[in-house]
């Protein structure tokens, strides 16, 4: 337990308040001034501006916070973190209008935050209620704390929406909301917190999409949105976050609540990115070569997606990359051998059935074709599929035309009461085509080369008869 005290003016009230705290937290009578001195290490009549009673190991405070602390009118900084304090925060603490820091993280405190907190702690800069048992909604009045730079409410039981008015906190640098039961579906206001450097809203039930306005947070260094219900595409504007060092957007809930589409090429703009985690989404397409240009990348996690194509060879040139997870995708082709790929303990490629080559320890089949040939094979496969589709469409159109022509021919014959003699060679072919018409239409639409030639010849003869 450590105490740091700044002296302002003399008053017995602060000493009495600390005696009450001492009696409640570590035992001892309210009037035992001698035993108070080791607790605060100052003279009893001095006033305190900074009180730090942070727990350390077994030397922790227990019990409730006495309301008498609210009478320490000159108190600027109150640190009561990492103790076993319980009960509710005394309402009198919110009367300390000079307070600049209120840090009670890592305790067992409970209750709700007063709805008018933003109208009472005008000078607060650091408000840390993390890792407690607070509940209820996050008061919108927090947006009135114009001086606040650090707001940490993580690992509690807050419910409801993230107040849209948070967008007014232009000076906010750190915002932790993770580990609550928040269900916000409108995160647009976050994009106006232009001073943010750390934004963590992980392990919540927030839904909707990441707004394009997040690209306005150009000072952002850490973005944590994992284990949420966010969905849709990873916005291209994320490439504007050039100061980003850690991007955690993994394990977004499955079903229709996960990120889809491709990995944005704009990530190449994040030159300072050290950690990128997009695990357990529904991302598709190829791994962009642009990731190979993020020279400071140390950890890259893309497992459990629908990524396909080749592993970019440029990843082996990232000299700082020491952990790579590409497992359980649809990757194919040759596994690089340099850089992070030189040691099997540094990377994972399990669950990709068409990979080959790589270091011997992987026990993969040797690649029967070069990377260029592999690319050409994929292009050829795509071309074949495209040509087959076009062929089917053309055949379908020709069949429709042939039906119409035959119907027209039959109508002419009926009107003129003409009886075919089928004496001429072309007439015999035409009549045969007519007789075989129903059989032709029962054949599969996709024709081989000879069948296509026969079909065109029949069509030509029919047109000549008309």
ABEGO torsion letter per residue (X at the ends): XBBBBBBBBBBAAAAAAAAAAAAAAAEEBAABAAAAAAAAGBBAABBBABBBBBBBEABBBBEBBBAAAAABAABABBBABGBABBEBBBAAAAABAABABBBABGBABBEBBBAAAAAABAABABBBABGBABBEBBBAAAAABAABABBBABGBABBEBBBAAAAABAABABBBABGBABABABAAAAAABAABABBBABGBABBEBBBAAAAABAABABBBABGBABBEBBBAAAAABAABABBBBBGBBBEABBBBEBBBAAAAABAABABBBABGBABBEBBBAAAAABAABABBBABGBABBEBBBAAAAABAABABBBABGBABBEBBBABEAAABAAABBABGBAABBEEBAAAGBBBBABBAAAAAAAAAAAAAAAAAAAAAAAAAAAAAAAAAAAAAAAAAAAAAAGBBBAGABAAAAAAAAAAAAAAAAAABBABBBAAAAAAAAAAAAAAAAAX
